[in-house]
Amino acid sequence: MNGWTPLWSQVVESTLWEEPLEVRVLFLTMLAIKEPDHVVRMPFRRLVKKAHMPPDQVQTALDVLMAPDTRSVDDQAEDGRRLKKVDDGWFVINGEHYRKEMQKLMTRIRKNNWQRENRKAVANLQSHQGPTASENHFDRNFDPSEEPEKEIKPMGLGFVDGPLEGDGL
């Protein structure tokens, strides 16, 4: 059991937070120790030790967490139940939903970081290149009438400005 579980700030706005303290403590304990498949695999007596609660409080809290949430106004899977008893422990019903939400959030953060770094790299590159191509190749004050006349001689397939070296002129 070596993982982590995100704790969304909206939990304090949920109907879970309206439950008694032992229900909240047990549920957060189970979120912290669940496996990647969202199952808390351990016998009841070990769960009691992990939660540092008396067995009767753990059982009462489990009963609440496995019951439908009658106060929720949202449509939720399993009528708002938070846990489901399985052969080898308890299944956290919305575990996969919140895993996907965290995945979306992490993807969005990675993309934002990539875009920020990419923009920074492009700005850094542009600041070291000097003038842009449009600034470098066009003189907006160019007047062709001020250019000196050049002699153009035919030469093979093209034209050359002025004499070439070694042509004897």
Helices and strands as residue ranges (DSSP letters): G 9-13, G 15-18, H 21-33, E 39-40, H 44-51, H 55-66, G 77-80, E 83-86, E 89-92, H 95-129, H 133-137, G 144-146, E 152-155, E 158-161
